[in-house]
Amino acid sequence: MNHSEFRSEQLKNSEDTEKKFLNRPRGKRPRGRPRKFNNLVMNHSTFRAQRLKNCEHTEQKLCKRPRGRPRKFNNLQVHPRDIKPGISTDTLERKERLWCHQCLRNDRNGVVICLKCRKKRYCYDCLAKWYPGKTKQDIESSCPYCHGNCNCRICLKEDIVVMVGDEETDTNIKLEKLRYLLCKTLPLLKHIQQEQRSELDAESTIRGVQLIEENLTRSILEDDDRVYCDKCNTSIVNFHRSCPNPDCSYDLCLTCCWELRKGCQLGGSEAESSVKQFCEGNGKSTISDCQSPENVNENKPQTLLVNEFTNDIASEFPHWKAEADGRIPCPPKARGGCGTQLLELRRTFEADWVEKLILSSEDLTIHYQPSDVDFSQGCSACHSISSACNGVNASEVRHAADRMNCHDNFIYCPDSVHLGNNDIEHFQLHWRRGEPVVVRNVLEKATGLSWEPMVMWRAFMGAKKVLKEEAAKVKAIDCLDWCEVEINIFQFFKGYIEGRRYPNEWPEMLKLKDWPPSNLFEECLPRHGAEYMAMLPFSDYTHPKSGVLNLATRLPTALKPDLGPKTYIAYGTMEELGRGDSVTKLHCDISDAVNVLTHATEVKIPPEQGKIIDRLQKEYEAEDEIIEGTSCNDKRFEHSNVTEDMNFVLGTDPSQQKTSGNLISRKESMEFGSDSNRSARSDYKSDLVYGGAVWDIFRRQDVPKLIEYLLKHQTEFRHISNLPVKSVIHPIHDQTLYLDEKHKRKLKEEFGVEPWTFEQHLGEAVFIPAGCPHQVRNRQSCIKVALDFVSPENVQECIRLTEEFRLLPENHRSREDKLEVKKMALYAASDAISEAEILKSRIS
């Protein structure tokens, strides 16, 4: 077809198309999206009139709110050039309504436009509801979106990266930190190597030939495999004995191998001996390396608690023991083995890996000498501050105890805003002593994202897809009987602000612990997770991903334990109630921890309810005296009578009983128990400023006396249904006891033990060293966020607690070795060596 024929055919098709359009049926609208007819010519005046008509029609549509998310009409927005600097946006007369970024609505009366970005707008209602601390002028100068703390639904789901502190630019400083880590972990590496050599020598004696590590079979494991001892549930690091039977695969750790050759079963006085030989690198023995196994646990009553349990286990399985030449058979089927094979010595890592780590660590730290700390003397810097009394820096210490002839009655309490590069050394002086540290004003270091209850509720509701479960309901703990209750999340936060009460007007204390339930904090609450990381002080220790001195960051991703962050949301009352107080019972964490109070609010108790509480407290005191007297005279009192009395006093229905777990309800001594103090319920706190929570942290060296006191007075503590505690496995690790003011006074009078007691205010971060028993009582409704970490200074304490936990019964809540400290130390040393060698090459 030539050009002329093609042109004529095109014109013919255009005419046919135009005829079809003109002759189309008028009564019925064609389906589908209409076509664009480019051949229909419209002059400029007709086009202008049609456009104005469409604009008027669009303005009429705006009177009715459309369903779903509104569209963005760019032709109706105020152009930035129309907003002149210095003129308030409240005075701008606009015919059209503008969208609010917070609620995505355009029918509000009054909108404030940000003069910084000139894009985001917030209506007056949203400012009053979601940003009560902001004025209109603040929003005009810079809106929450510009500040990075907008809490609308869309912004709360954004996954952003918040810069944490200053980037480390000095290579020498980072190299010194890595050497410090290696210096602290080197004794543990040598201890692991000594255990392996001892077992390798035993295997050489059994086979009758000298063996090296290469002669041992290497276990084939996946990257995310965790190997635990089938006897004590302790994590297996490298060397272990395993059953060659493919249908069995029973694994045994080196400590259990040593115990079997000594003829003792799980536990016993020899159970902790393997770790007793490990001492700190400065030559000071934190765990004695000179004591014999029989004297290791001398004067430690906590081991006596477990011996009663372990002796029963030994009597159940008397036939499983090592042979005379040191060989260990697979246990019988009753203990999880096959009973037919001999356990073989195997390794997990490559041959001589631990020895190579030790040689490299010694080479890097040969000229490094950490500063010595005199534990018999107090901190010179804090002593000068506390002596000044009225100095400018007097707030950097806090009086927390009144022990006689002690230098640690004050705790270090710096301001986060004024922390400098040298403050980490001051922090390390106290941290190496095992003392808690309180850092003030950590919220000032973040963007200012709200931690208000309703903002948290909005964030919780946005986590439905991540949790893959019903996010509208949560399982909270009732602090009166320590049972789990299912409650609507909105009702829970409403009670957080307004309070809840039982039918008899007694305050109902609920707490939501360890939320989210798995390692999903950053996925469920991405904005709050980034905000929390930004506010944490001493990020070298606390940051879970980039902390140079945090051993947990060195583990492979597949092996990292769930160390948080976790939220703790609990109700609270200003005074001790005596029953059902919002408390965290006495316990001891296996790792270091930092706890930040991000929100606190006081729930006012009406005068009428206060009078009822006073009357009920008197009835409870009388009932406690009767029960205590009955328990002293006759241990076998009836449970049913006490339960009926409890139901009568509380006004609850006996037929509606909740299922209780391993939790406890107990009697406490009232701080304000006298009639005069009760009558002054609304006046006693007028002159004092209380924090959100009260902390009691005990020193490590006081733990034996603390345990002795708890065992002596265990019947004075109350269990479920207010019954005395009948049995104790471990008074601290059971997490069933709380020392009120009366018990703390008796503890000091009888044993001279006093904890650090202080109040945690809003925006304060409390650092708790591993191995320090502690308890908390909430004075106000509180939202706290906690994070666990492992510092080089306390790694030996983590090992000691791991060995202590392995002595607990099989079904105990603290039995499992979730931290895997030894494996963590190996990976940390390996990673630190590689990074230090790179830095050394850069310097040279």
ZASE-686652 format. One record per residue (C-alpha): x, y, z; residue in three letters. Coordinates in steps of 0.02 Angstrom, whole numbers, padded with zeros to 5 digits, always signed. Layout:
BEGIN
XYZALA/...
# end
This chain:
BEGIN
+00000+00000+00000MET/+00076+00167-00049ASN/+00068+00325+00053HIS/-00086+00398-00029SER/-00186+00238-00008GLU/-00135+00227+00175PHE/-00188+00408+00207ARG/-00358+00384+00126SER/-00389+00225+00226GLU/-00346+00316+00389GLN/-00467+00458+00351LEU/-00605+00333+00309LYS/-00582+00245+00476ASN/-00588+00410+00568SER/-00753+00458+00484GLU/-00828+00289+00526ASP/-00775+00308+00707THR/-00852+00482+00718GLU/-01017+00420+00645LYS/-01024+00277+00771LYS/-00994+00400+00914PHE/-01131+00520+00855LEU/-01257+00381+00825ASN/-01224+00289+00990ARG/-01377+00251+01102PRO/-01405+00393+01225ARG/-01507+00304+01359GLY/-01377+00180+01419LYS/-01201+00216+01482ARG/-01069+00104+01401PRO/-00980-00017+01518ARG/-00797-00007+01556GLY/-00680+00140+01548ARG/-00725+00261+01407PRO/-00606+00277+01261ARG/-00509+00434+01221LYS/-00557+00506+01051PHE/-00412+00613+00994ASN/-00499+00657+00832ASN/-00637+00754+00922LEU/-00580+00934+00913VAL/-00624+01055+01054MET/-00578+01237+01046ASN/-00495+01330+01189HIS/-00649+01421+01253SER/-00752+01260+01258THR/-00611+01169+01349PHE/-00595+01310+01478ARG/-00782+01310+01513ALA/-00783+01121+01534GLN/-00637+01129+01655ARG/-00721+01262+01764LEU/-00879+01157+01766LYS/-00781+01005+01826ASN/-00698+01107+01964CYS/-00867+01168+02029GLU/-00932+00990+02024HIS/-00779+00930+02124THR/-00807+01065+02258GLU/-00987+01007+02278GLN/-00925+00829+02302LYS/-00812+00883+02446LEU/-00965+00923+02553CYS/-00990+00736+02574LYS/-00847+00632+02645ARG/-00799+00491+02525PRO/-00778+00314+02587ARG/-00606+00239+02610GLY/-00447+00339+02608ARG/-00478+00511+02530PRO/-00397+00559+02367ARG/-00272+00699+02356LYS/-00341+00845+02255PHE/-00185+00944+02213ASN/-00288+01082+02132ASN/-00372+01120+02299LEU/-00215+01132+02407GLN/-00145+01299+02459VAL/+00012+01335+02359HIS/+00167+01372+02463PRO/+00184+01544+02381ARG/+00013+01592+02450ASP/+00077+01566+02628ILE/+00183+01715+02675LYS/+00309+01703+02817PRO/+00255+01792+02975GLY/+00070+01771+02944ILE/-00021+01643+03053SER/-00106+01504+02959THR/-00257+01523+03072ASP/-00298+01688+02987THR/-00290+01619+02811LEU/-00465+01611+02740GLU/-00486+01455+02637ARG/-00643+01407+02547LYS/-00593+01225+02533GLU/-00564+01106+02679ARG/-00388+01032+02703LEU/-00340+00856+02750TRP/-00269+00819+02923CYS/-00115+00709+02917HIS/-00159+00628+03084GLN/-00340+00575+03057CYS/-00349+00589+02865LEU/-00511+00689+02877ARG/-00559+00854+02798ASN/-00715+00898+02898ASP/-00628+00969+03051ARG/-00645+01148+03109ASN/-00473+01224+03098GLY/-00311+01156+03029VAL/-00132+01208+03070VAL/-00011+01203+02923ILE/+00174+01173+02954CYS/+00277+01320+02892LEU/+00433+01213+02881LYS/+00382+01075+02762CYS/+00226+01169+02698ARG/+00143+01001+02666LYS/+00081+00923+02827LYS/-00074+00986+02918ARG/-00145+00940+03088TYR/-00321+00981+03145CYS/-00357+01058+03315TYR/-00444+00901+03379ASP/-00294+00789+03341CYS/-00175+00913+03421LEU/-00275+00911+03582ALA/-00295+00721+03583LYS/-00127+00656+03521TRP/-00007+00801+03555TYR/-00067+00883+03717PRO/+00104+00956+03752GLY/+00114+01047+03586LYS/+00044+01220+03549THR/-00017+01282+03381LYS/+00137+01390+03365GLN/+00247+01237+03392ASP/+00159+01144+03252ILE/+00174+01294+03137GLU/+00361+01309+03163SER/+00393+01122+03143SER/+00261+00985+03139CYS/+00278+00813+03220PRO/+00315+00737+03049TYR/+00465+00853+03029CYS/+00525+00809+03204HIS/+00509+00623+03167GLY/+00388+00589+03311ASN/+00221+00584+03221CYS/+00111+00450+03298ASN/-00020+00427+03163CYS/-00060+00251+03105ARG/+00046+00263+02950ILE/+00200+00337+03032CYS/+00196+00211+03176LEU/+00218+00071+03049LYS/+00366+00150+02961GLU/+00531+00060+02984ASP/+00659+00198+03003ILE/+00839+00200+03058VAL/+00883+00316+03202VAL/+01064+00364+03224MET/+01127+00308+03394VAL/+01257+00422+03470GLY/+01411+00478+03377ASP/+01494+00368+03249GLU/+01659+00299+03309GLU/+01794+00384+03206THR/+01947+00359+03314ASP/+02026+00192+03269THR/+02136+00190+03423ASN/+01987+00209+03541ILE/+01893+00067+03459LYS/+02048-00043+03462LEU/+02067-00010+03649GLU/+01886-00063+03678LYS/+01914-00225+03583LEU/+02070-00261+03686ARG/+01970-00227+03844TYR/+01841-00356+03787LEU/+01975-00485+03748LEU/+02061-00454+03914CYS/+01898-00490+04008LYS/+01850-00644+03907THR/+02024-00722+03900LEU/+02008-00810+04071PRO/+01846-00892+04013LEU/+01929-00952+03853LEU/+02069-01031+03955LYS/+01940-01113+04068HIS/+01851-01189+03918ILE/+02017-01250+03848GLN/+02063-01329+04015GLN/+01897-01424+04021GLU/+01926-01488+03844GLN/+02105-01544+03879ARG/+02050-01636+04035SER/+01918-01734+03938GLU/+02038-01764+03794LEU/+02165-01838+03916ASP/+02029-01949+03988ALA/+01987-02010+03813GLU/+02172-02043+03778SER/+02181-02150+03934THR/+02028-02248+03881ILE/+02095-02283+03706ARG/+02274-02308+03763GLY/+02347-02186+03637VAL/+02384-01999+03642GLN/+02248-01904+03549LEU/+02237-01730+03475ILE/+02080-01633+03430GLU/+02091-01683+03247GLU/+02066-01864+03298ASN/+01892-01826+03365LEU/+01738-01842+03257THR/+01656-01676+03218ARG/+01468-01668+03240SER/+01375-01608+03086ILE/+01259-01465+03134LEU/+01156-01337+03040GLU/+01187-01152+03066ASP/+01036-01132+03178ASP/+01058-01294+03278ASP/+01071-01280+03466ARG/+01143-01430+03557VAL/+01095-01454+03739TYR/+01145-01585+03865CYS/+01006-01713+03881ASP/+01045-01732+04066LYS/+01055-01554+04134CYS/+00987-01449+03988ASN/+01146-01344+03983THR/+01207-01281+03816SER/+01348-01383+03740ILE/+01492-01274+03680VAL/+01618-01383+03589ASN/+01674-01548+03666PHE/+01536-01668+03717HIS/+01496-01853+03719ARG/+01364-01920+03602SER/+01285-02090+03572CYS/+01337-02164+03403PRO/+01169-02251+03386ASN/+01078-02156+03247PRO/+00911-02194+03330ASP/+00969-02119+03497CYS/+01093-01973+03480SER/+01101-01942+03668TYR/+01216-01794+03708ASP/+01309-01764+03871LEU/+01405-01608+03924CYS/+01579-01615+04001LEU/+01518-01565+04174THR/+01397-01710+04180CYS/+01536-01827+04121CYS/+01644-01770+04266TRP/+01501-01794+04389GLU/+01465-01970+04329LEU/+01647-02021+04349ARG/+01641-01953+04527LYS/+01487-02057+04561GLY/+01362-01915+04588CYS/+01200-01885+04494GLN/+01127-01720+04436LEU/+01175-01589+04566GLY/+01270-01622+04726GLY/+01409-01518+04800SER/+01524-01557+04655GLU/+01407-01489+04521ALA/+01480-01315+04520GLU/+01661-01364+04534SER/+01703-01348+04351SER/+01669-01162+04353VAL/+01754-01134+04520LYS/+01925-01149+04439GLN/+01893-00998+04328PHE/+01967-00835+04390CYS/+01973-00658+04322GLU/+02119-00601+04214GLY/+02186-00475+04340ASN/+02239-00616+04455GLY/+02097-00586+04578LYS/+01998-00747+04596SER/+01813-00712+04584THR/+01776-00898+04585ILE/+01900-00991+04690SER/+02025-01099+04597ASP/+02104-01171+04754CYS/+01957-01255+04839GLN/+01925-01439+04826SER/+01756-01495+04757PRO/+01696-01544+04929GLU/+01724-01367+04997ASN/+01664-01268+04848VAL/+01487-01241+04911ASN/+01529-01223+05093GLU/+01417-01098+05184ASN/+01301-01087+05034LYS/+01125-01138+05087PRO/+01056-01128+04910GLN/+01141-01291+04862THR/+01059-01379+05009LEU/+00891-01340+04930LEU/+00935-01432+04773VAL/+01025-01579+04856ASN/+00861-01643+04927GLU/+00791-01647+04752PHE/+00945-01722+04669THR/+00962-01861+04796ASN/+00788-01921+04749ASP/+00838-01925+04566ILE/+00995-02024+04606ALA/+00892-02155+04696SER/+00775-02174+04547GLU/+00916-02216+04424PHE/+01053-02302+04525PRO/+01115-02410+04381HIS/+01183-02272+04267TRP/+01364-02238+04309LYS/+01532-02229+04225ALA/+01640-02382+04206GLU/+01802-02407+04301ALA/+01911-02352+04155ASP/+01813-02189+04131GLY/+01701-02244+03987ARG/+01521-02184+04000ILE/+01380-02292+03932PRO/+01223-02219+03855CYS/+01091-02204+03992PRO/+00943-02324+04000PRO/+00784-02287+03906LYS/+00704-02222+04066ALA/+00826-02076+04058ARG/+00810-02042+03873GLY/+00951-02149+03804GLY/+00962-02320+03723CYS/+01069-02409+03854GLY/+01164-02511+03723THR/+01309-02402+03663GLN/+01457-02310+03738LEU/+01458-02121+03722LEU/+01592-02055+03603GLU/+01690-01894+03627LEU/+01653-01770+03487ARG/+01684-01588+03445ARG/+01573-01455+03369THR/+01698-01327+03300PHE/+01855-01348+03197GLU/+02006-01425+03281ALA/+02111-01314+03396ASP/+01994-01165+03370TRP/+01990-01119+03555VAL/+02179-01130+03569GLU/+02199-01016+03418LYS/+02082-00890+03497LEU/+02184-00892+03657ILE/+02349-00864+03565LEU/+02277-00721+03461SER/+02199-00640+03615SER/+02362-00649+03710GLU/+02455-00574+03563ASP/+02333-00426+03552LEU/+02329-00393+03739THR/+02513-00425+03781ILE/+02547-00238+03803HIS/+02372-00195+03866TYR/+02348-00167+04052GLN/+02172-00119+04112PRO/+02155+00002+04256SER/+02152-00077+04428ASP/+02000-00055+04538VAL/+02015-00057+04727ASP/+01853-00139+04780PHE/+01885-00097+04962SER/+01872+00089+04926GLN/+01730+00189+04852GLY/+01733+00288+04691CYS/+01839+00443+04718SER/+01737+00546+04594ALA/+01571+00503+04675CYS/+01644+00528+04849HIS/+01695+00706+04809SER/+01524+00741+04735ILE/+01429+00669+04883SER/+01539+00767+05004SER/+01499+00929+04915ALA/+01314+00909+04955CYS/+01266+01074+04876ASN/+01378+01069+04724GLY/+01320+01081+04545VAL/+01353+00896+04513ASN/+01274+00836+04675ALA/+01131+00760+04574SER/+01254+00638+04493GLU/+01246+00527+04648VAL/+01094+00462+04739ARG/+01085+00405+04919HIS/+01017+00227+04913ALA/+01073+00139+05074ALA/+01135+00167+05253ASP/+01258+00024+05279ARG/+01387+00046+05415MET/+01570+00055+05364ASN/+01529+00040+05178CYS/+01581+00148+05030HIS/+01439+00099+04914ASP/+01288+00184+04994ASN/+01279+00306+04848PHE/+01245+00252+04670ILE/+01309+00337+04514TYR/+01169+00439+04432CYS/+01231+00542+04282PRO/+01127+00649+04165ASP/+01107+00577+03990SER/+01110+00749+03911VAL/+01282+00790+03981HIS/+01366+00621+03956LEU/+01539+00639+03880GLY/+01671+00522+03813ASN/+01753+00506+03984ASN/+01592+00456+04072ASP/+01602+00278+04008ILE/+01759+00254+04112GLU/+01666+00317+04265HIS/+01524+00197+04223PHE/+01647+00053+04210GLN/+01718+00090+04384LEU/+01547+00057+04461HIS/+01500-00081+04340TRP/+01655-00184+04381ARG/+01606-00172+04565ARG/+01436-00247+04527GLY/+01343-00086+04572GLU/+01183-00025+04487PRO/+01186+00138+04390VAL/+01041+00258+04357VAL/+01049+00373+04205VAL/+00929+00521+04206ARG/+00837+00611+04063ASN/+00863+00478+03930VAL/+00702+00532+03843LEU/+00788+00695+03796GLU/+00906+00600+03682LYS/+00766+00535+03570ALA/+00647+00619+03447THR/+00505+00639+03572GLY/+00388+00503+03509LEU/+00242+00485+03628SER/+00232+00335+03745TRP/+00056+00382+03800GLU/-00060+00234+03831PRO/-00175+00271+03685MET/-00026+00289+03567VAL/+00036+00120+03627MET/-00138+00049+03602TRP/-00138+00114+03423ARG/+00033+00034+03395ALA/-00025-00130+03472PHE/-00175-00137+03356MET/-00059-00111+03208GLY/+00036-00270+03254ALA/-00101-00392+03202LYS/-00016-00449+03042LYS/+00153-00471+03128VAL/+00088-00570+03275LEU/-00033-00673+03169LYS/-00150-00681+03316GLU/-00290-00585+03396GLU/-00209-00419+03442ALA/-00370-00349+03517ALA/-00348-00458+03672LYS/-00198-00490+03783VAL/-00160-00602+03931LYS/-00119-00500+04084ALA/-00072-00554+04260ILE/-00187-00515+04405ASP/-00072-00465+04549CYS/-00199-00519+04681LEU/-00198-00705+04646ASP/-00060-00709+04512TRP/-00169-00786+04379CYS/-00179-00746+04194GLU/-00334-00653+04137VAL/-00384-00616+03958GLU/-00434-00436+03931ILE/-00471-00322+03785ASN/-00319-00215+03749ILE/-00421-00055+03746PHE/-00499-00096+03915GLN/-00327-00135+03983PHE/-00259+00036+03935PHE/-00418+00120+03996LYS/-00389+00040+04166GLY/-00208+00098+04156TYR/-00269+00278+04153ILE/-00428+00272+04257GLU/-00397+00119+04366GLY/-00497-00040+04390ARG/-00580-00113+04544ARG/-00658-00274+04605TYR/-00843-00283+04652PRO/-00795-00245+04832ASN/-00702-00084+04777GLU/-00529-00160+04807TRP/-00407-00095+04674PRO/-00371-00220+04535GLU/-00188-00222+04486MET/-00149-00294+04314LEU/+00016-00303+04224LYS/+00065-00349+04048LEU/+00237-00429+04050LYS/+00359-00470+03910ASP/+00261-00401+03764TRP/+00279-00443+03622PRO/+00287-00627+03670PRO/+00430-00665+03550SER/+00579-00575+03475ASN/+00469-00460+03371LEU/+00479-00291+03458PHE/+00556-00200+03310GLU/+00430-00279+03191GLU/+00277-00247+03299CYS/+00329-00075+03359LEU/+00459-00013+03232PRO/+00449+00172+03278ARG/+00453+00142+03465HIS/+00594+00018+03441GLY/+00698+00147+03349ALA/+00654+00276+03481GLU/+00711+00160+03620TYR/+00878+00123+03536MET/+00909+00309+03514ALA/+00883+00349+03698MET/+00990+00208+03772LEU/+01148+00275+03856PRO/+01317+00188+03845PHE/+01273+00111+03676SER/+01439+00017+03674ASP/+01360-00096+03804TYR/+01174-00086+03768THR/+01151-00081+03579HIS/+01093-00255+03525PRO/+01170-00243+03351LYS/+01321-00129+03356SER/+01375-00128+03539GLY/+01564-00153+03541VAL/+01564-00214+03721LEU/+01403-00315+03709ASN/+01450-00498+03689LEU/+01274-00541+03629ALA/+01300-00443+03467THR/+01439-00562+03412ARG/+01330-00717+03398LEU/+01267-00769+03227PRO/+01090-00710+03193THR/+01020-00887+03198ALA/+01093-00917+03372LEU/+01052-00751+03456LYS/+00941-00770+03610PRO/+00788-00663+03638ASP/+00861-00522+03743LEU/+00727-00393+03704GLY/+00676-00256+03703PRO/+00518-00300+03798LYS/+00381-00189+03867THR/+00316-00202+04046TYR/+00149-00112+04068ILE/+00075-00117+04242ALA/-00049-00029+04353TYR/+00011+00045+04516GLY/-00039+00126+04681THR/+00055+00256+04780MET/+00049+00159+04944GLU/+00065-00025+04982GLU/-00103-00110+04987LEU/-00047-00266+05078GLY/-00128-00382+04952ARG/-00127-00375+04764GLY/+00011-00245+04751ASP/+00086-00215+04579SER/+00258-00290+04606VAL/+00394-00389+04520THR/+00446-00525+04642LYS/+00624-00551+04700LEU/+00727-00632+04563HIS/+00899-00634+04484CYS/+00933-00611+04298ASP/+01064-00718+04213ILE/+01121-00568+04109SER/+01143-00381+04130ASP/+00990-00274+04099ALA/+00937-00094+04072VAL/+00760-00038+04114ASN/+00688+00129+04055VAL/+00531+00209+04126LEU/+00451+00287+03971THR/+00282+00336+04044HIS/+00201+00351+04216ALA/+00035+00418+04275THR/-00046+00419+04447GLU/-00221+00348+04465VAL/-00320+00447+04593LYS/-00421+00347+04718ILE/-00588+00431+04762PRO/-00617+00468+04947PRO/-00765+00349+04955GLU/-00661+00206+04886GLN/-00519+00251+05004GLY/-00631+00226+05155LYS/-00682+00054+05092ILE/-00500+00009+05063ILE/-00458+00058+05243ASP/-00596-00053+05309ARG/-00543-00200+05200LEU/-00362-00180+05253GLN/-00413-00200+05436LYS/-00510-00357+05393GLU/-00362-00426+05295TYR/-00243-00391+05440GLU/-00357-00482+05561ALA/-00372-00629+05441GLU/-00183-00635+05419ASP/-00157-00641+05607GLU/-00280-00786+05620ILE/-00198-00882+05477ILE/-00022-00848+05543GLU/-00070-00906+05717GLY/-00155-01061+05647THR/-00004-01103+05540SER/+00110-01089+05691CYS/+00001-01200+05803ASN/-00062-01322+05673ASP/+00021-01339+05505LYS/-00124-01439+05435ARG/-00260-01306+05426PHE/-00400-01323+05300GLU/-00379-01241+05131HIS/-00565-01232+05095SER/-00606-01122+05245ASN/-00474-00994+05197VAL/-00534-00993+05018THR/-00714-00963+05071GLU/-00660-00820+05182ASP/-00559-00743+05040MET/-00708-00755+04922ASN/-00820-00676+05052PHE/-00705-00529+05086VAL/-00666-00497+04902LEU/-00846-00519+04848GLY/-00801-00645+04713THR/-00899-00795+04652ASP/-00817-00959+04706PRO/-00884-01044+04550SER/-00783-00928+04438GLN/-00607-00977+04484GLN/-00462-00935+04370LYS/-00325-01058+04328THR/-00169-01011+04421SER/+00008-01041+04363GLY/+00173-01041+04455ASN/+00130-00874+04535LEU/+00097-00814+04710ILE/-00017-00699+04812SER/+00053-00644+04977ARG/+00031-00534+05132LYS/+00134-00376+05142GLU/+00164-00254+05281SER/+00087-00084+05247MET/+00200+00068+05241GLU/+00053+00171+05299PHE/-00034+00044+05406GLY/-00078+00149+05559SER/-00246+00235+05576ASP/-00167+00408+05576SER/-00079+00375+05413ASN/-00234+00298+05335ARG/-00336+00451+05377SER/-00206+00557+05290ALA/-00214+00454+05129ARG/-00228+00609+05020SER/-00103+00715+05119ASP/+00048+00603+05150TYR/+00125+00635+04980LYS/+00096+00823+04972SER/+00274+00868+05021ASP/+00364+00728+04928LEU/+00388+00693+04744VAL/+00378+00506+04712TYR/+00438+00415+04560GLY/+00346+00287+04457GLY/+00427+00133+04537ALA/+00528+00084+04691VAL/+00680-00029+04663TRP/+00769-00141+04788ASP/+00933-00212+04721ILE/+01040-00325+04832PHE/+01228-00342+04824ARG/+01304-00504+04761ARG/+01404-00531+04920GLN/+01242-00523+05022ASP/+01155-00664+04928VAL/+01202-00806+05051PRO/+01133-00708+05199LYS/+00980-00656+05100LEU/+00942-00838+05058ILE/+00967-00888+05239GLU/+00842-00756+05294TYR/+00714-00809+05164LEU/+00727-00991+05216LEU/+00708-00943+05398LYS/+00552-00837+05369HIS/+00476-00925+05219GLN/+00314-00966+05311THR/+00284-00779+05336GLU/+00266-00756+05149PHE/+00099-00794+05067ARG/+00060-00901+04918HIS/-00095-00923+04810ILE/-00257-00891+04908SER/-00150-00806+05041ASN/-00082-00972+05106LEU/+00094-00983+05179PRO/+00233-01043+05066VAL/+00248-01229+05098LYS/+00402-01275+04996SER/+00546-01182+04916VAL/+00660-01246+04780ILE/+00761-01086+04775HIS/+00696-00931+04866PRO/+00765-00813+04732ILE/+00751-00910+04570HIS/+00573-00966+04610ASP/+00520-00782+04596GLN/+00380-00806+04723THR/+00436-00694+04868LEU/+00431-00506+04892TYR/+00510-00417+05041LEU/+00401-00275+05102ASP/+00458-00139+05221GLU/+00435-00251+05373LYS/+00542-00391+05303HIS/+00677-00271+05244LYS/+00691-00201+05420ARG/+00702-00375+05496LYS/+00832-00426+05366LEU/+00943-00281+05418LYS/+00917-00312+05603GLU/+00954-00499+05596GLU/+01086-00512+05460PHE/+01146-00334+05429GLY/+01092-00342+05246VAL/+01017-00190+05162GLU/+00982-00168+04976PRO/+01003-00014+04870TRP/+00829+00064+04878THR/+00786+00207+04761PHE/+00643+00274+04656GLU/+00641+00270+04467GLN/+00572+00430+04393HIS/+00507+00462+04217LEU/+00646+00454+04088GLY/+00771+00361+04199GLU/+00866+00207+04143ALA/+00914+00082+04279VAL/+01064-00030+04244PHE/+01056-00195+04341ILE/+01216-00302+04347PRO/+01199-00489+04321ALA/+01188-00587+04483GLY/+01109-00448+04587CYS/+00938-00502+04656PRO/+00809-00364+04638HIS/+00624-00327+04657GLN/+00512-00183+04601VAL/+00349-00105+04661ARG/+00251+00014+04549ASN/+00192+00172+04635ARG/+00104+00231+04477GLN/+00040+00154+04318SER/+00201+00128+04221CYS/+00262+00084+04048ILE/+00440+00017+04052LYS/+00550-00052+03915VAL/+00690-00172+03963ALA/+00836-00242+03866LEU/+00961-00378+03915ASP/+01145-00375+03868PHE/+01306-00465+03916VAL/+01453-00357+03969SER/+01634-00418+03978PRO/+01645-00369+04162GLU/+01503-00485+04215ASN/+01530-00634+04101VAL/+01600-00736+04246GLN/+01443-00699+04346GLU/+01337-00762+04201CYS/+01437-00924+04202ILE/+01411-00945+04390ARG/+01223-00920+04371LEU/+01217-01044+04228THR/+01297-01176+04338GLU/+01176-01131+04477GLU/+01024-01144+04365PHE/+01074-01318+04304ARG/+01051-01383+04482LEU/+00866-01337+04481LEU/+00729-01466+04450PRO/+00692-01513+04272GLU/+00527-01418+04261ASN/+00590-01260+04347HIS/+00560-01095+04257ARG/+00745-01048+04263SER/+00820-01217+04218ARG/+00848-01193+04031GLU/+01013-01117+03975ASP/+00944-00986+03856LYS/+01095-00872+03858LEU/+01233-00994+03807GLU/+01369-00883+03882VAL/+01518-00994+03842LYS/+01471-01006+03659LYS/+01438-00819+03658MET/+01612-00785+03729ALA/+01695-00891+03593LEU/+01605-00801+03452TYR/+01637-00632+03534ALA/+01823-00666+03549ALA/+01835-00727+03369SER/+01744-00575+03301ASP/+01842-00453+03410ALA/+02008-00531+03356ILE/+01965-00513+03171SER/+01910-00333+03193GLU/+02060-00287+03301ALA/+02183-00357+03174GLU/+02104-00252+03037ILE/+02117-00095+03145LEU/+02299-00133+03186LYS/+02340-00148+03002SER/+02259+00021+02970ARG/+02359+00103+03108ILE/+02524+00027+03051SER/
# end
